[in-house]
Amino acid sequence: MAKKKPPRSVSTSVGKSPQESAVTMTEIVLPSDGNSLGTIFGGRVMSWMDIAAAIAAGKHARRVVVTASFDGMHFVAPVKVGHVVHIRAMVNFAARTSMEVGLRVESEDPLTGERRHTATAYTTFVALDQLGQPTPVPPIVPKTLEEKRRYSQAVKRRESRIRLAKELKHQER
Ligand SMILES: CC(C)(COP(=O)(O)OP(=O)(O)OC[C@H]1O[C@@H](n2cnc3c(N)ncnc32)[C@H](O)[C@@H]1OP(=O)(O)O)[C@@H](O)C(=O)NCCC(=O)NCCS
């Protein structure tokens, strides 16, 4: 009889590269995804982005992850019904229990292959343990110049989010 493998433990001290969490998700824009202009409804794009980001965060943490926030959501160009959408997601930075996942969306005209940048966002995901409590994740070890740039910008975004939250809380008193 085959021996049952013990569950794999997740090391939270060994760093992982952003590339290990990279995800590309491809969808086609159906008429039911569109608005009255014949382009995609923004909420549909955000739903796909949330899924791609959750997969990337889950690959990094190897834990159950939940969306904590969606920041810097920018729709830079519309996407036509019938066009293809590519969503790229990758963990840019990991703090203690949270991770920033960067997202870039491109559309593709299926007849010409022409691609356009259509949306960008930064999301924060939190890893949870079996009791649903935030649990530590491995650090990110950026390797390439691009990964190092994304890492340092993610640190700045986190610092600015925390600073703003403190300021607003202080004003409420
Ligand atoms: C996200 C959640 C687990 C955080 O729980 P919490 O009790 O606030 O936990 P803590 O205060 O201990 O914070 C845990 C981490 O989350 C981060 N965090 C909490 N709220 C955040 C927010 N709004 N944006 C970004 N990060 C946030 C904290 O900075 C901290 O990160 P760190 O450990 O890396 O420093 C909780 O708010 C939650 O369950 N939210 C609902 C999630 C959900 O239902 N998502 C949609 C469906 S997946």
The ligand as a Gaussian input file, in Angstrom:
#p B3LYP/6-31G(d) Opt

LIG

0 1
 C       -7.937000      41.357000       5.395000
 C       -8.232000      40.958000       6.850000
 C       -7.998000      39.452000       7.006000
 C       -7.219000      41.734000       7.746000
 O       -7.570000      41.394000       9.047000
 P       -7.158000      42.342000      10.286000
 O       -7.839000      41.829000      11.485000
 O       -7.311000      43.768000       9.888000
 O       -5.659000      41.952000      10.453000
 P       -4.433000      42.819000      10.925000
 O       -4.805000      44.180000      11.417000
 O       -3.667000      41.923000      11.832000
 O       -3.631000      43.009000       9.553000
 C       -3.108000      41.882000       8.886000
 C       -2.423000      42.355000       7.646000
 O       -3.407000      42.859000       6.731000
 C       -3.009000      44.134000       6.282000
 N       -4.225000      44.888000       6.019000
 C       -5.319000      44.992000       6.809000
 N       -6.239000      45.775000       6.222000
 C       -5.714000      46.166000       5.046000
 C       -6.179000      46.981000       3.972000
 N       -7.367000      47.559000       3.992000
 N       -5.374000      47.156000       2.913000
 C       -4.171000      46.581000       2.849000
 N       -3.654000      45.778000       3.830000
 C       -4.430000      45.596000       4.912000
 C       -2.209000      44.723000       7.427000
 O       -1.335000      45.756000       6.973000
 C       -1.431000      43.507000       7.889000
 O       -0.327000      43.286000       7.010000
 P        1.108000      42.771000       7.560000
 O        0.851000      41.630000       8.510000
 O        1.802000      42.298000       6.332000
 O        1.753000      43.952000       8.210000
 C       -9.696000      41.322000       7.273000
 O       -9.848000      42.720000       7.188000
 C      -10.741000      40.635000       6.426000
 O      -11.059000      39.485000       6.643000
 N      -11.292000      41.353000       5.430000
 C      -12.282000      40.785000       4.531000
 C      -11.577000      40.008000       3.408000
 C      -12.563000      39.599000       2.352000
 O      -13.631000      39.122000       2.660000
 N      -12.181000      39.822000       1.086000
 C      -13.062000      39.645000      -0.036000
 C      -13.246000      38.241000      -0.429000
 S      -11.750000      37.336000      -0.678000

